[in-house]
Structure formats: structure tokens, C-alpha cells
Amino acid sequence: MDIRTLFPILDQNVYGKPLVYFDNAATTQKPQCVIDALNGYYTSLNSNIHRGAHYLAAKATECYEQTREAVRNFINAKHSHEIVFTRGTTESINLVASSFCQRFLSKGDEIIVSGMEHHSNIVPWQLACEKAGAHLRVIPFSDEGILDLHALTNLINEKTRLVAVNHVSNTLGTVNPIAEIVNIAHSHNIPVLVDGAQSISHMPVDVQALGCDFYCFSGHKMYAPMGVGIMYGKEELLNEMPPYQGGGEMIKDVTFEKTTYNDLPFKFEAGTPSVGDVLGLKAAIDFMHQCGIEYIATHEKMLTDYATQKLQEIDGIRIFGVAPHKTSVISFLIGNTHPYDVGTLLDKLGIAVRTGHHCTQPIMDRYKIPGTVRASFAVYNTKEEIDIFIQALHRIAPMLQ
Ligand code: PMP
């Protein structure tokens, strides 16, 4: 299977140059099967789910629930009702921060996050802490981009209510030792939320083996459409947590005197979901299975190692995030050049990278830099593209220094 040809968007020129798309950590491109699934839904299946007595409603509901089961299987959750559809990682984390904290966070309590979190795994906790009168504590990390687990152990105390960390840093590429973090937290009966936005498309994820209590991710970073994400939560906790939003679908009975809530997972799925996008997610999971998750990981590691080695040959290069265990994200600066200037010149050569703080301002503060240039690879990228990228940097570097 020639994976690249399955992605129509990649076959185009930008400013007269073949597109090199290295902005995969922001969002991946979509294979034809995902585009077809979306198109197929709106061409022949569109209907609101769960409440209709007619053929299309029943069929759309069946496909929607099949996707839930496909997600359960993909991350090896115990029950499909532990899979909640959201709009993405951000909404998933906000759901937990709002609902879990309403039930379990009180004045003077503490929540622990790491210093390498995306703003999506910082701000929702800050909002929850502000509401409850609780405090945020932060796990530091080393210059290489490795979390200090000894510090985590010291941060935990009788006031700690939750640890929230990412599986993979979107800026440093570090793969964090989730099972170890879960062991530390669980030995004090503290649940762990994992932001899986940057891991889900790069490695096999088994939530039962990791032992985490919540695992959140976005479809659009794993070849699926924008507009759908997942909040996985352990049944026992989800049952204890109040609804996040009120509305249709999440209720059992409504009277003006008292409303009772629906069972899991519907308690957390108020309103009409993005059914077409959910079906697209099923196609994306099938695509990833076809590629083989192990193949994806191996191919991307080859690209990352190759690009890292070639980048190191460029004068003045500084790579941020050099943990031994990392995914296909490379953040760098060339001398004192501004990341934006490098990104703009690369763009004119047809190469798409991301520049800036990548929604991780605390990481930039940690290294005292304004931002980085970030190249991130997916299964359809090639060594030849990395050669084009490196040649371009050799051309650009002297112009900017
Ligand atoms: N966490 C991490 C680590 C991310 O990389 C991102 C996306 N850049 C998010 C959370 C937020 O994801 P989304 O915008 O899809 O909700």
C-alpha cells in the first residue's frame, strides 16, 4: 500500500513547489477513506441519532455506536460506555475539570500538572481551582525535557486530588512514563488524567495497561475529521461525576421539580453530536489499523532520527526536547534567528512547519526563548521530504544570521 497516495491534499504545489507538510502535530491530513466516510454520511445517512423511529435514524445510530466500540477496542478500554464523544481534547479536559472538580475539589485542595503541558491541560485546572479555592502545583522538567518524577513524589500530599499530565509533549516530543506516574499517584489513591492528543496517532495506547483514570484525545490529530474527540474515563469515576452540560440526550426524565440523568455515556453527551465526524473517526481508526500502529511508530522514528541527525549538521542549531524516548516532533532554533522568520521562508519553499509557543508558554519561559520552529512528521512523510527541508534550512540559515 502506497500510503501517501491515499491523501489527496498532499499532491499539490505551494508557491510552485511540491507541498511538504510537516505540521502534523497541529493536525494531520485526512486519507480518502475518511473523506469518503464524511461524504457518504451526508450523501446517504444524515439523520439525528438515538431518538428517531425511522430507518436513517436507526442506521446512523448504529454506525455512531459502532464507532464507540471501535474506539473502545483501539485504546483497550474495559467498557464502551467509558468512551464519551466530545469535540476534541480541549473539550474532554474541560469536561473532566468541570465535572470531576465539582464533585471532588474543595477549598485548599491541590491539583498537579506538569511544566510541559499544553494550555488545554493547564487553564481548565486553573479555572476549576479558582472556583473551588484550590491550588495548582507543577512538576518540573530537565533541560533535556524529562519530567522529574522525584519532584512529583514530593508534590503529592493529603490535599492532592488529581494529577494531569500529557502522554507526549506537543513541543518537546517527550514520551512521559505514564504507567510509572499512575503507580506513584495511585499509591496515594490519586486519579490521573492523561492528555493523549500527541500520542494517539504515534503509538499503541492501552488505557488498562497504563492504568490511568482519564485519557483525552482529538480525532483531527489521528487522520479523522475536526470536530470529534474522546474522553475516556473509568466507569466508577464517571458514575460519581455530575453532568457537564445539560440538554437533550443526557436525561432520563425531566420535570420542573426534578430531572434525572441518563446512564453512561449519554449523561455526558448533551445535544446533537457531530455524527458525520464520528463516522469519519471510525474510518481513521480502520486506516490506522491497516497501516499497523507498530509500522507507523517505526516509520516515524526513522524519520525523526534522520531529521535530527541532519539538523545537527546545521551551524548554530539548538534542539529543544532531546529525551531518549520521544515521538516525531522536533522543536528547534537556528542561532538567534526568530522562529517566525524561519517559518515564513520555509513556507515560500513549500514547506509547512509551525512557529511560536505552540500553546505551551511555560515551556518557552523555562528555556527563556520566544518560541521555536516545530517540524512534526506523520506516517505519509518521507526521507526525501526531510532532505528538501534540510536543504532549505541550509539556504535560509545564512540569510538570517
Ligand atoms: N493537548 C496537546 C498536547 C495538544 O497538542 C493539543 C493540540 N495542539 C491539545 C491538547 C488541544 O487539542 P484540540 O485543539 O484538538 O482540542
Residues whose N, C-alpha, C, O or C-beta is under 5 A from the ligand:
A	BS01	PMP	A25 G88 T89 T90 E91 H118 S120 N166 V168 N170 D195 A197 Q198 S218
